[in-house]
Amino acid sequence: MASKLTGGSFLLKNTNIADVFIPEEFTEEQKMVYNTVKDFMLKEVHGLGIAKVAGLDAEKDKDLVMEIFKKASALGLCGVSVDEKYGGGGLDFNTALLFTEGLAGGFSFATTIGCQTSIGSLPITWYGTEEQKQKYLPGIASGEKGCSYCLTEPSAGSDANSGKTHAVLNAEGTHYIMNGQKMWITNGGFAEVFTVFAKIDKDEKLSAFIVEKDFGGISIGKEEKKMGIKASSTVQVFFNNVKIPKENLLGERGKGFNMALNILNSGRIKIAAGGVGGMKFGMDKTVEYCKTRIQFNKPIAEFGAMKQKLGIIAANLFAIEAGVYRVGADVDKKHDELLKNARLTDAVGQGTSPNEAKINSMREYAIECAILKVLGSEAMCNTGDEAIQIFGGMGYSMETGVEMAYRDARITKIYEGTNEINRMLTLAEFYKRSFVTKELKMGDAKSFIPSTILKNFNPFSGGGFLETEFEFVNNLKAIFLIITGAAGAKLKEKLVDEQEIVMNLADILSMAFVTESAFLRVKKLSEKPGMNKAELEVKTKMAQLYLYDALDVVRKSANNAIDSYAKGAEKASLKYLMRRMLRSYNINPKDVRRQVADYMLEKNGYNF
């Protein structure tokens, strides 16, 4: 049975609102998961006091960090992504994202738990044999065994497949002998189980291994001195003739690079979920400060400059939150669809395995995960920056903890693939699915683009709720398809080398997806019985603010792309079309930002 759920297909058609999950639809049980981890962070991390938390160091304070880790383990927080049969929580993917959002208030300790529950344990959870799962997952889920993910090397960062760590099967054929070095290994200072990527013999592609510290031959470097996430263990790990049982090969030989990429897809969207949690935390703290800080005989909350900042943070938060949980639910639906199709096509159980369903459902949404990683991390970093600005001198001081949040956020633009790499990945994945594997049916856009263009040569009608906004969303999609198609036709295979143009196009695609997510959320809420009118109004305004700013991003990116490759009549035609399709959006941004900020101030933060 053919799949009905296709990653990237949002670009080629209008999305049915009924198919979209929005954060307001989380169940009480899912909210309980979120509140459990959030309350834990408030008690065990914030309870130490900001001064203590700001000074935590993974090396000198290892005992305290491990004490918190053990408390988290006892509460079941280390096994949320591990199946129940192996002692874990067995959370579906969207609930795991909500869990990750709740972690964000734990500052650098969130990285410790995040690694354990994501890239540390998922390789075995998704790719392990039954024997490997039974052996390792119970200890990981209970927190008895810390775990980490070893991919990066001194000479192999974004180009992970160029790594030099290698393994050779011994003469007896019983063990692989591994030698090499890994760096930037989160949780490496206390991990007992490592997923290590290495090349076997003279293979060109990576394989993966489950390596225990007790195998011997493993030495751990000193804790890195970092700009942020200081309480999180980050070390180099050295492998010197490590003897690994043959049965500890994880997955298929030579498939490690694909495995790494798929695990990173999960990690990418989780960075965005953490960004949502970080932005909510930042919003709450800045609102509190704005209401209590008096200057010129009144709270700074009354000043337009402060309201502008609060409005921008809220708009970014609302839109990215919509995108994250829209995709999380789609991953879960794809997983269920794959298992159902397998049962229908193979009654004897030889079809898609549970492992394959998890892997392929995550792979399906690689485009959206990369988009959200980029926008989520950049919005979180902007929130930290603006929080310091709002706090002024106190923000720069360690006393309030705001500067720590700023430093901790910055790494999110680098790990799980730099944002530049993720922008290029977004477009590369779109091209592959459109023209190589042909999973995306580009023919579906043939009627979509002309109708979008024709509408644009008439004034927007504005006849229905959000009609103008959805026309703009469709135009963002059409602009991407038109410029990308023109650039591809002109540059052909050379386009991949024009990274500046590729990143411009990726930004247009990203704005289309997240803006659409924001308005789908609002539209679905508007049809919800008993929806609070004041809440709906402010959520609508946040989506409108996001669109207003997104149009600026797209205009700039489109102009940059066109100016970088087009000439003469083609250039003039594209510019004219762009101006018509991305015309001015008729809202008063100052008033709308103030209205959003006033709501945040009234509710003491982003309290939906």
C-alpha positions in Angstrom: 0.0 0.0 0.0 1.5 3.4 -1.0 2.3 5.9 1.7 -0.1 8.7 2.2 2.2 10.7 4.5 5.1 12.3 2.7 7.7 14.6 4.2 8.1 17.8 2.2 4.7 17.5 0.5 3.4 20.6 2.3 5.2 22.5 -0.4 3.1 21.1 -3.2 -0.4 21.3 -1.9 -2.7 22.9 0.7 -2.7 21.1 4.0 -6.0 19.8 5.4 -6.5 21.4 8.8 -8.0 18.2 10.1 -4.7 16.4 9.5 -2.7 18.9 11.5 -1.8 18.4 15.2 -1.6 21.5 17.3 -0.1 21.9 20.8 -3.5 22.7 22.3 -4.5 19.0 21.6 -2.0 17.4 24.0 -3.8 15.1 26.4 -3.7 15.4 30.2 -1.3 12.4 30.3 1.1 14.1 27.9 0.9 17.3 29.9 1.7 15.3 33.0 5.0 14.1 31.3 5.9 17.7 30.6 5.0 18.9 34.1 7.0 16.1 35.7 10.2 16.9 34.0 9.7 20.7 34.3 9.0 20.4 38.0 12.1 18.2 38.5 14.3 20.8 36.9 12.8 23.6 39.0 13.3 21.6 42.2 16.7 19.9 41.6 18.5 22.4 39.4 16.9 25.8 40.1 16.6 24.8 43.7 20.4 25.0 44.0 20.2 28.8 43.4 21.2 30.7 40.3 24.7 31.5 41.6 25.4 27.8 42.2 23.9 26.7 38.9 25.9 29.3 37.0 29.1 28.1 38.6 28.6 24.3 38.0 31.5 22.6 36.2 31.4 19.1 34.8 34.8 18.3 36.2 35.0 19.9 39.7 31.2 19.4 40.4 30.9 15.9 38.9 29.6 14.4 42.1 26.7 16.9 42.3 25.9 16.6 38.6 25.8 12.8 38.9 23.6 13.1 42.0 21.0 15.0 40.0 21.4 12.5 37.2 20.6 9.6 39.6 17.6 11.5 41.0 16.4 11.9 37.4 17.0 8.2 36.8 15.0 7.2 39.9 12.1 9.3 38.5 12.2 7.4 35.2 13.5 10.4 33.2 16.4 8.5 31.6 14.3 5.9 29.7 11.5 7.9 28.2 12.4 6.8 24.6 13.1 3.2 25.5 10.3 0.7 25.0 8.5 -0.5 28.1 9.6 -4.1 27.6 13.2 -2.9 28.3 12.3 -0.8 31.3 11.6 2.5 29.6 8.7 4.8 29.3 8.0 4.0 25.6 6.8 7.5 24.8 5.6 8.2 21.3 7.8 10.7 19.4 5.6 13.8 19.9 5.4 13.2 23.7 9.2 12.8 23.6 9.4 16.2 22.0 7.2 17.6 24.8 9.5 16.0 27.3 12.5 17.7 25.6 10.7 21.0 25.9 10.3 20.5 29.6 14.0 19.8 30.0 15.0 23.2 28.7 14.7 24.9 32.1 17.5 22.7 33.4 20.2 24.7 31.6 23.2 22.6 30.9 21.9 19.7 32.8 19.2 19.4 30.1 22.0 18.4 27.8 23.0 15.5 30.0 19.5 14.0 30.1 18.8 15.0 26.5 21.8 13.0 25.3 20.9 10.0 27.5 17.3 9.9 26.1 18.1 10.8 22.5 21.3 10.3 20.6 22.8 8.2 23.4 20.1 5.5 23.5 18.3 5.8 20.1 21.0 4.0 18.1 20.4 0.8 20.1 16.6 1.5 20.4 16.2 1.9 16.6 19.0 -0.3 15.2 19.8 -2.9 17.8 19.1 -6.6 17.6 16.8 -8.1 20.2 19.9 -9.5 22.0 21.5 -6.0 22.0 18.4 -4.4 23.3 18.0 -6.8 26.1 21.6 -6.5 27.1 21.9 -2.7 27.1 18.6 -0.8 27.2 17.5 -1.8 30.7 20.7 -0.3 32.2 20.4 2.8 30.0 16.7 3.3 30.9 17.3 3.0 34.6 20.3 5.4 34.4 22.6 2.7 35.8 24.6 3.1 32.6 25.3 6.5 31.1 25.5 6.5 27.3 27.0 8.7 24.6 27.3 9.1 20.9 30.8 9.1 19.3 30.8 10.5 15.8 32.9 13.7 15.5 36.7 13.6 15.1 39.3 16.3 15.0 39.4 16.1 11.2 35.8 15.0 10.7 33.0 17.3 11.8 30.3 18.1 9.3 32.1 15.7 6.9 31.6 12.8 9.4 32.2 10.1 6.8 35.9 11.2 6.5 36.6 9.9 10.0 39.8 7.9 10.6 38.7 5.7 13.6 38.9 2.2 12.3 38.2 -1.4 13.3 39.7 -4.7 12.1 38.3 -8.2 12.7 40.8 -10.3 14.5 42.3 -13.5 13.1 39.9 -15.6 15.1 37.0 -13.7 13.7 35.5 -13.1 17.2 36.3 -9.5 17.9 36.9 -6.2 16.2 40.0 -4.3 17.3 39.3 -0.5 17.3 41.7 2.4 17.2 41.0 6.1 16.9 39.8 9.2 18.6 36.5 11.1 19.0 35.9 14.6 20.3 33.0 16.8 21.6 31.5 13.7 23.2 28.6 14.6 25.4 28.3 12.5 28.6 31.6 10.9 27.7 33.1 11.7 31.1 30.8 9.3 32.9 29.3 7.1 30.1 29.6 3.3 30.4 28.2 2.6 26.9 29.3 4.3 23.7 27.9 4.2 20.2 31.0 4.6 18.1 31.2 5.1 14.4 34.2 3.7 12.6 35.3 2.2 9.3 35.9 -1.5 9.1 39.1 -2.6 7.3 39.3 -0.5 4.1 35.6 0.4 3.9 34.8 3.8 2.5 31.7 4.1 4.7 31.2 4.1 8.4 29.8 1.3 10.5 28.6 1.5 14.1 29.5 -0.4 17.2 28.3 -0.7 20.8 31.4 -0.3 22.9 31.5 -0.7 26.7 34.0 1.2 28.8 34.8 -2.1 30.6 36.2 -3.6 27.3 39.4 -1.8 28.2 41.7 0.3 25.9 39.4 3.4 26.3 40.9 6.5 27.8 38.9 9.7 28.5 40.3 13.2 28.0 39.9 16.1 30.3 36.6 18.0 30.5 36.5 20.7 27.8 36.5 24.3 29.0 33.5 25.6 27.1 31.6 28.9 26.5 28.4 27.3 27.8 26.7 24.1 28.9 29.6 24.0 31.5 27.9 21.4 33.8 27.5 19.0 30.8 30.3 16.5 30.4 32.2 17.1 27.1 35.4 15.1 26.5 37.6 13.4 23.9 37.5 9.6 23.9 40.5 7.6 22.7 40.4 4.0 21.5 43.6 2.0 21.8 43.2 -1.6 20.5 39.8 -1.8 22.1 38.5 -5.4 21.8 34.8 -5.4 20.7 32.8 -8.6 20.4 31.7 -9.3 16.8 28.1 -9.3 17.9 28.4 -5.7 19.0 28.3 -4.4 15.4 25.2 -2.2 15.4 23.1 -2.4 12.3 24.6 -3.4 9.0 28.2 -3.0 8.0 28.8 0.2 6.0 25.4 1.7 7.0 26.7 3.7 9.9 26.7 7.1 8.1 23.0 6.6 7.2 22.3 5.6 10.8 24.1 8.7 12.1 22.1 11.0 9.8 18.8 9.5 10.9 19.7 9.8 14.6 20.6 13.4 13.9 17.2 14.0 12.3 15.7 13.2 15.6 18.2 15.3 17.5 17.6 18.2 15.2 13.9 18.6 15.9 14.6 18.0 19.6 16.8 21.0 19.5 13.9 23.0 18.2 11.7 21.5 21.0 14.3 22.5 23.5 14.3 25.9 21.9 10.6 26.2 22.5 11.2 25.5 26.2 14.1 27.9 26.4 12.0 30.7 24.8 9.2 30.1 27.2 11.6 30.3 30.1 13.2 33.4 28.7 9.8 35.0 28.1 8.6 34.3 31.7 11.8 35.8 33.1 11.8 38.9 30.9 8.2 39.6 31.6 8.8 39.3 35.3 11.7 41.7 35.1 9.9 44.2 32.9 7.1 44.5 35.4 9.3 45.0 38.4 12.2 47.1 37.0 11.3 50.8 37.5 12.9 53.5 35.3 11.7 57.1 34.9 9.0 56.4 37.6 7.3 53.5 35.8 7.9 49.9 35.0 9.9 49.3 31.8 7.1 47.1 30.7 5.3 50.3 29.7 7.9 51.3 27.1 7.3 50.5 23.5 10.9 49.3 22.9 10.4 46.6 25.5 7.1 45.6 24.1 8.6 45.3 20.6 11.1 42.8 21.9 8.5 40.8 23.8 6.2 40.7 20.7 9.0 39.4 18.5 9.9 36.7 21.0 6.3 35.6 21.4 5.7 35.4 17.6 8.8 33.3 17.0 7.8 31.0 19.9 4.3 30.5 18.7 5.2 29.7 15.1 8.1 27.4 15.9 6.0 25.6 18.6 3.3 25.0 15.9 5.9 23.5 13.5 7.6 21.3 16.0 4.5 19.5 17.2 2.9 19.4 13.8 6.0 17.4 12.6 6.2 15.3 15.8 2.6 14.1 15.3 3.3 13.4 11.6 6.3 11.2 12.6 4.0 9.2 14.9 1.4 8.9 12.2 3.9 7.7 9.7 5.2 5.2 12.2 1.7 3.8 12.7 1.1 3.8 8.9 4.2 1.8 8.2 3.3 -0.9 10.8 -0.3 -1.0 9.5 0.8 -1.4 5.9 3.3 -4.1 6.9 0.5 -6.1 8.5 -1.8 -5.7 5.5 0.9 -6.8 3.0 2.5 -9.5 5.0 0.2 -11.4 7.4 3.1 -13.6 8.6 5.0 -10.7 9.9 7.9 -10.5 7.4 7.2 -6.8 6.5 8.3 -3.7 8.1 9.7 -4.4 11.6 9.2 -2.1 14.6 12.8 -1.0 14.2 12.4 -0.1 10.5 9.1 1.7 11.2 10.9 4.0 13.7 13.8 4.6 11.4 11.8 5.3 8.3 9.1 7.5 10.0 11.9 9.7 11.2 13.7 9.7 7.9 10.5 10.8 6.1 10.6 14.2 7.8 14.3 15.0 7.3 13.4 18.3 5.5 11.1 19.6 8.2 13.5 18.5 11.0 16.4 20.5 9.4 14.1 23.5 9.0 13.1 23.5 12.6 16.6 22.9 13.9 17.8 26.0 12.2 14.8 28.3 13.1 14.4 26.9 16.6 18.1 27.4 17.5 18.3 30.9 16.0 15.1 32.0 17.7 16.3 30.7 21.1 19.7 32.4 20.7 17.8 35.6 19.8 15.7 35.3 22.9 18.7 34.9 25.1 20.3 38.0 23.5 17.2 40.1 23.9 16.8 38.9 27.5 20.2 40.2 28.3 19.4 43.5 26.6 16.1 43.8 28.6 17.9 43.1 31.8 20.6 45.6 30.9 23.7 45.5 33.2 22.0 42.9 35.4 21.7 40.6 32.4 25.4 40.7 31.8 26.0 39.8 35.5 26.0 36.2 36.6 23.7 37.1 39.4 20.4 36.8 37.4 21.4 33.7 35.4 20.4 35.3 32.1 23.9 35.4 30.7 24.2 31.6 31.4 21.0 31.0 29.3 22.6 33.0 26.5 25.8 31.0 26.6 24.0 27.7 26.9 21.8 28.5 23.9 24.6 29.3 21.5 25.8 25.7 21.0 22.4 24.8 19.5 23.4 26.5 16.2 26.4 24.2 16.0 25.7 20.7 17.1 23.5 18.2 15.3 25.0 19.8 12.2 25.7 23.5 11.9 22.9 25.7 10.7 24.7 26.3 7.5 24.9 22.5 6.9 21.2 22.1 7.8 20.2 24.8 5.4 22.1 23.0 2.6 20.7 19.7 3.7 17.1 21.1 3.5 17.5 21.9 -0.2 19.6 18.8 -1.1 16.9 16.6 0.4 14.2 18.5 -1.5 16.1 18.0 -4.8 16.7 14.3 -4.1 13.1 13.6 -3.3 11.8 15.7 -6.2 14.1 14.5 -9.0 16.0 11.4 -7.9 13.7 9.2 -5.8 10.6 11.2 -7.0 8.9 10.7 -3.7 7.6 14.3 -4.1 5.3 14.5 -7.1 6.3 17.8 -8.6 3.4 17.5 -11.0 1.1 18.3 -8.1 2.5 21.8 -8.2 1.6 22.5 -11.8 -1.9 23.7 -11.1 -0.9 25.1 -7.7 1.6 27.7 -9.0 -0.4 29.2 -11.9 -3.5 29.6 -9.7 -1.3 31.3 -7.1 0.2 33.7 -9.6 -3.2 34.6 -11.1 -4.7 35.4 -7.7 -1.8 37.7 -7.2 -2.6 39.9 -10.1 -5.8 40.8 -8.4 -6.1 42.5 -5.0 -6.4 40.2 -2.1 -10.0 39.7 -1.3 -9.7 39.3 2.4 -13.2 37.9 2.3 -12.7 35.2 5.0 -10.9 34.6 8.2 -7.1 34.3 7.4 -7.8 34.2 3.6 -5.2 36.9 2.9 -2.7 35.2 5.2 -3.1 31.8 3.5 -2.7 33.4 0.1 0.6 34.8 1.3 1.6 31.3 2.5 0.8 29.9 -0.9 2.9 32.6 -2.5 5.9 31.8 -0.3 5.7 28.2 -1.5 5.3 29.3 -5.1 8.2 31.8 -5.0 10.4 29.0 -3.7 9.4 26.6 -6.5 9.7 29.2 -9.2 13.2 30.5 -8.1 14.5 27.1 -7.3 13.3 25.7 -10.6 14.9 28.7 -12.5 18.1 28.4 -10.6 18.3 24.7 -11.2 17.6 25.0 -14.9 20.3 27.7 -15.2 23.1 26.3 -13.0 22.2 22.6 -13.2 24.8 20.5 -11.2 26.8 23.6 -10.4 24.0 24.8 -8.0 25.4 22.6 -5.3 28.6 24.6 -5.3 26.7 27.9 -5.0 26.2 27.6 -1.3 25.0 31.1 -0.8 22.2 30.6 -3.2 21.3 27.3 -1.7 21.0 28.8 1.8 18.9 31.7 0.4 16.5 29.1 -1.1 16.4 27.1 2.1 15.4 30.2 4.0 12.5 30.7 1.7 11.4 27.1 2.1 11.7 27.4 5.9 9.6 30.5 6.1 6.9 28.9 4.0 6.7 25.8 6.3 6.7 27.5 9.7 4.4 30.4 8.6 1.9 27.8 7.3 2.2 25.9 10.6 1.4 29.0 12.6 -1.8 29.8 10.6 -2.9 26.2 10.4 -2.8 26.3 14.2 -4.8 29.5 14.4 -7.3 28.2 11.9 -7.9 25.0 13.7 -8.3 26.8 17.0 -10.9 29.1 15.4 -13.0 26.0 14.7 -12.6 24.7 18.3 -15.9 24.9 20.3 -15.7 27.2 23.2 -12.3 28.7 22.2 -11.5 31.8 24.4 -11.8 34.8 22.1 -9.1 36.8 23.7 -6.6 33.9 23.5 -7.6 33.3 19.8 -7.1 36.9 19.0 -3.6 37.1 20.5 -2.5 33.8 18.8 -3.8 35.2 15.5 -1.7 38.3 16.1 1.4 36.3 16.9 1.0 34.4 13.6 0.5 37.7 11.7 3.7 39.1 13.2 5.6 36.0 12.2 4.3 36.4 8.6 5.1 40.1 8.6 8.8 39.3 9.5 8.9 36.2 7.3 8.0 38.3 4.2 11.1 40.5 4.9 13.3 37.4 5.2 11.9 35.9 1.9 12.2 39.2 0.0 15.8 39.5 1.0 16.6 35.9 0.3 14.8 35.9 -3.0 16.6 39.1 -4.1 19.9 37.7 -3.1 19.3 34.4 -5.0 18.0 36.1 -8.2 20.8 38.7 -8.2 23.4 36.0 -7.7 22.6 34.0 -10.9 20.0 35.7 -13.1 20.6 38.3 -15.8 18.7 40.4 -18.3 15.1 39.5 -19.1 15.0 36.5 -16.8 16.2 38.6 -13.8 13.7 41.4 -14.6 10.8 38.9 -14.9 11.6 37.1 -11.6 12.0 40.4 -9.8 8.6 41.7 -11.1 6.9 38.4 -10.2 8.5 38.5 -6.7 7.3 42.1 -6.0 3.8 41.2 -7.0 3.6 38.0 -5.0 5.3 39.4 -1.9 3.6 42.8 -1.8 3.1 44.7 1.5 1.2 42.9 4.2 -1.3 45.4 5.6 -1.0 45.3 9.4 0.4 47.8 11.8 3.4 45.9 13.3 3.9 48.3 16.2 0.3 48.0 17.4 0.2 44.3 17.0 3.5 43.8 18.8 2.2 45.9 21.7 -1.1 44.0 21.9 0.8 40.7 22.0 3.2 42.1 24.6 0.4 43.4 26.7 -1.2 39.9 26.8 2.1 38.4 27.9 2.4 41.0 30.6 -1.1 40.4 31.8 -0.6 36.6 31.9 2.9 36.8 33.4 4.5 35.1 30.5 3.7 32.7 27.7 1.0 30.9 29.7 -1.2 29.1 27.2 
